[in-house]
Amino acid sequence: WNPSFSPVHPFTVLPKHSWLPQYRFTFSTSCQQANTQKLTHRICVSLWAPTHVVPHPCISYSSVQSEDSVLLFVIAWTITEIIRYSFYTFSLLNHLPYLIKWARYTLFIVLYPMGVSGELLTIYAALPFVRQAGLYSISLPNKYNFSFDYYAFLILIMISYIPIFPQLYFHMIHQRRKILSHTEEHKKFE
C-alpha cells in the first residue's frame, strides 16, 4: 500500500466545482490550475514519502523538503483555499460579504504569482533527485515497449507555465474587473 496514493486519486484530475453552473469559471481553465497543483503535490509527497515508498531509499531528499519554495506555495495555496471555500460557502448561503468577494478577486494578484513561483522553484529543486532516482520513470526494454522520462516531463511542465500562467492570470484579472465592477455598480443603486 502506498500512502501517497489513494483509490480516488485518479479522479482528482477534475477540478473542484468547475462543472457547477453557479461558479464563474471555465472547465479548461480550472483543469489547468488544479492539475499543476496536483503535480507539485505529487512531487512533494513522493519526496516526503517513507523510504519504503521511494524507489531509491539511499537518495536523500531533505534538501528539497527544506526548500523555502515549498513554504512559499503552501502559504499561497492555504490562503487561497481558505478564501475560495469561504466564498463558496457564503455564496451557497446567499449571504456573501463584500470583504470575502473582494478577497477572492483581489488577493490572487499576489498569491497566484507567489504560488506559481513556489511550484516552479520546488519542481526545479527536485529535478536532480528525480533524475538520479529515476522517480516515476519507465525505461526500455519492458513488456509494454513503452518508456517515460519523468525528468523530461517535469521540464516540459515547467516550460508549459510560460503560456499557461499568463492565460490563467489574465483570466482572473478579467473576472476581477467583471465581478467587482458589477458589485460597485450594484452598490451605487442601493
C-alpha positions in Angstrom: 0.0 0.0 0.0 1.4 3.4 -1.0 0.2 6.2 1.5 0.9 8.8 -1.2 -1.8 7.4 -3.4 -5.4 6.7 -2.8 -8.0 4.8 -4.9 -9.8 8.1 -5.7 -6.6 10.0 -6.7 -7.2 9.4 -10.5 -10.5 11.3 -10.2 -8.8 14.3 -8.7 -7.7 15.5 -12.2 -11.2 17.0 -12.4 -11.2 20.4 -10.7 -13.4 21.1 -7.8 -16.8 22.7 -8.7 -15.9 23.6 -12.3 -19.0 21.8 -13.5 -21.4 23.6 -11.3 -23.3 26.5 -13.0 -23.2 28.9 -10.1 -19.4 29.2 -10.3 -18.0 31.6 -13.0 -15.0 29.9 -14.5 -14.4 27.6 -17.4 -13.7 23.9 -17.1 -10.4 24.0 -19.1 -9.0 26.9 -17.0 -9.9 25.1 -13.8 -8.3 21.9 -15.1 -5.0 23.7 -15.8 -4.9 25.2 -12.3 -5.9 22.1 -10.4 -3.5 19.8 -12.2 -0.4 22.0 -11.8 -1.2 22.0 -8.1 -1.6 18.2 -8.1 1.7 17.7 -9.9 3.6 19.8 -7.3 1.8 18.0 -4.5 2.8 14.6 -6.1 6.4 15.7 -6.2 6.4 16.7 -2.5 4.5 13.6 -1.4 7.0 11.5 -3.3 9.9 13.2 -1.8 8.4 13.1 1.7 7.3 9.6 1.5 8.7 7.0 3.8 11.8 5.2 2.5 9.9 2.1 1.7 7.7 4.1 -0.8 10.5 5.9 -2.6 12.2 3.9 -5.4 15.7 4.5 -4.1 15.8 5.0 -0.4 19.6 5.7 -0.4 18.9 9.1 -2.0 18.3 12.0 0.4 15.5 14.3 -0.4 15.9 16.5 2.6 17.3 19.4 0.6 14.1 19.6 -1.5 11.9 19.2 1.6 13.6 22.2 3.3 13.4 24.5 0.3 11.8 27.9 1.0 9.8 27.4 -2.2 7.7 24.7 -0.5 6.7 27.1 2.2 6.0 29.7 -0.5 3.5 27.6 -2.4 2.0 26.1 0.8 1.2 29.5 2.2 -0.2 30.8 -1.1 -2.4 27.6 -1.6 -3.6 27.7 2.1 -4.7 31.3 2.0 -6.2 30.8 -1.5 -8.2 27.8 -0.4 -9.5 29.5 2.8 -10.7 32.4 0.7 -12.1 30.2 -2.0 -14.1 27.9 0.3 -15.3 30.9 2.4 -16.5 32.4 -0.9 -18.3 29.1 -1.9 -19.9 28.7 1.5 -21.2 32.2 1.7 -22.4 32.1 -1.9 -24.3 28.9 -1.3 -25.9 30.5 1.8 -26.9 33.6 -0.3 -25.0 35.8 2.1 -21.7 36.8 0.5 -20.0 39.6 2.4 -18.2 42.1 0.2 -14.9 41.5 2.0 -14.9 37.8 1.0 -15.8 38.7 -2.6 -13.1 41.3 -2.7 -10.5 39.0 -1.2 -11.5 36.2 -3.7 -11.0 38.6 -6.6 -8.1 40.7 -5.4 -5.6 38.7 -3.2 -4.9 36.4 -6.2 -2.9 39.3 -7.6 -0.2 38.5 -5.1 -1.0 34.9 -4.1 -1.1 33.5 -7.7 2.4 34.5 -8.7 3.6 33.5 -5.2 2.2 30.0 -5.6 3.4 29.6 -9.1 6.9 30.7 -8.2 6.9 28.2 -5.3 5.7 25.4 -7.5 8.3 26.1 -10.2 11.2 26.5 -7.7 10.2 23.3 -6.0 10.0 21.4 -9.3 13.4 22.8 -10.2 14.9 21.8 -6.9 13.5 18.3 -7.3 14.9 17.7 -10.8 18.4 16.4 -9.7 16.7 13.9 -7.3 14.1 12.8 -9.9 16.9 12.2 -12.4 19.2 10.4 -10.0 16.4 8.2 -8.6 14.6 7.6 -11.9 11.5 8.6 -10.0 8.3 7.6 -11.9 10.3 6.8 -15.0 9.9 3.7 -17.1 12.8 2.6 -19.2 13.0 0.2 -22.1 13.0 -2.7 -22.6 9.8 -3.7 -20.9 6.8 -5.8 -21.8 4.8 -2.8 -22.9 7.6 -1.4 -25.1 6.9 2.0 -23.6 9.2 4.5 -21.9 8.5 7.5 -19.9 11.1 10.0 -18.5 9.6 11.9 -15.6 12.6 14.2 -15.5 11.8 15.4 -19.1 8.1 15.5 -18.3 8.8 17.9 -15.4 10.9 20.1 -17.6 8.0 20.2 -20.1 5.6 21.1 -17.3 7.9 23.9 -16.3 8.1 25.2 -19.8 4.3 24.9 -20.2 3.9 27.5 -17.4 5.1 30.1 -19.9 1.9 30.1 -22.0 -0.5 28.8 -19.3 0.3 31.1 -16.4 -0.4 34.4 -18.2 -3.7 32.9 -19.6 -4.9 31.9 -16.2 -3.7 35.1 -14.5 -5.3 37.4 -17.1 -8.5 35.3 -16.9 -8.6 36.1 -13.2 -7.9 39.8 -13.9 -10.8 39.9 -16.3 -13.0 38.1 -13.8 -12.0 40.6 -11.1 -12.9 43.6 -13.3 -16.2 42.0 -14.3 -17.3 40.9 -10.8 -16.0 43.8 -8.7 -17.2 46.5 -11.1 -20.6 44.8 -11.2 -20.6 44.9 -7.4 -19.6 48.6 -7.3 -22.4 49.5 -9.7 -24.9 47.5 -7.7 -23.8 49.3 -4.5 -24.4 52.7 -6.1 -28.1 51.8 -6.8 -28.8 50.6 -3.2 
